[in-house]
């Protein structure tokens, strides 16, 4: 029996499907369904074709993660 598969190295701009599922505490099937619903797809890890990866931009899109607005010096006095 084969144990868990580990990534030999990270690929910049991608996250392992299992790691993303762990971070957001959802089943990997939920991520697959969301990707498919938006016309996106999983990628194979270049070092081990059994590993599935999600592009970071796709992960942000399916979980609707948007960057927080950044303040600048000219914003004035903070409220509160």
Secondary structure as a PSIPRED ss2 file (coil, helix, strand):
# PSIPRED VFORMAT (PSIPRED V4.0)

   1 X C   1.000  0.000  0.000
   2 X C   1.000  0.000  0.000
   3 X C   1.000  0.000  0.000
   4 X C   1.000  0.000  0.000
   5 X C   1.000  0.000  0.000
   6 X C   1.000  0.000  0.000
   7 X C   1.000  0.000  0.000
   8 X C   1.000  0.000  0.000
   9 X C   1.000  0.000  0.000
  10 X C   1.000  0.000  0.000
  11 X C   1.000  0.000  0.000
  12 X C   1.000  0.000  0.000
  13 X C   1.000  0.000  0.000
  14 X E   0.000  0.000  1.000
  15 X E   0.000  0.000  1.000
  16 X E   0.000  0.000  1.000
  17 X H   0.000  1.000  0.000
  18 X H   0.000  1.000  0.000
  19 X H   0.000  1.000  0.000
  20 X H   0.000  1.000  0.000
  21 X H   0.000  1.000  0.000
  22 X H   0.000  1.000  0.000
  23 X H   0.000  1.000  0.000
  24 X H   0.000  1.000  0.000
  25 X C   1.000  0.000  0.000
  26 X C   1.000  0.000  0.000
  27 X C   1.000  0.000  0.000
  28 X H   0.000  1.000  0.000
  29 X H   0.000  1.000  0.000
  30 X H   0.000  1.000  0.000
  31 X H   0.000  1.000  0.000
  32 X H   0.000  1.000  0.000
  33 X H   0.000  1.000  0.000
  34 X H   0.000  1.000  0.000
  35 X H   0.000  1.000  0.000
  36 X H   0.000  1.000  0.000
  37 X H   0.000  1.000  0.000
  38 X C   1.000  0.000  0.000
  39 X C   1.000  0.000  0.000
  40 X C   1.000  0.000  0.000
  41 X C   1.000  0.000  0.000
  42 X C   1.000  0.000  0.000
  43 X E   0.000  0.000  1.000
  44 X E   0.000  0.000  1.000
  45 X C   1.000  0.000  0.000
  46 X C   1.000  0.000  0.000
  47 X C   1.000  0.000  0.000
  48 X C   1.000  0.000  0.000
  49 X C   1.000  0.000  0.000
  50 X C   1.000  0.000  0.000
  51 X C   1.000  0.000  0.000
  52 X E   0.000  0.000  1.000
  53 X E   0.000  0.000  1.000
  54 X E   0.000  0.000  1.000
  55 X E   0.000  0.000  1.000
  56 X H   0.000  1.000  0.000
  57 X H   0.000  1.000  0.000
  58 X H   0.000  1.000  0.000
  59 X H   0.000  1.000  0.000
  60 X H   0.000  1.000  0.000
  61 X H   0.000  1.000  0.000
  62 X H   0.000  1.000  0.000
  63 X C   1.000  0.000  0.000
  64 X C   1.000  0.000  0.000
  65 X C   1.000  0.000  0.000
  66 X C   1.000  0.000  0.000
  67 X C   1.000  0.000  0.000
  68 X C   1.000  0.000  0.000
  69 X C   1.000  0.000  0.000
  70 X C   1.000  0.000  0.000
  71 X C   1.000  0.000  0.000
  72 X C   1.000  0.000  0.000
  73 X H   0.000  1.000  0.000
  74 X H   0.000  1.000  0.000
  75 X H   0.000  1.000  0.000
  76 X C   1.000  0.000  0.000
  77 X C   1.000  0.000  0.000
  78 X C   1.000  0.000  0.000
  79 X C   1.000  0.000  0.000
  80 X C   1.000  0.000  0.000
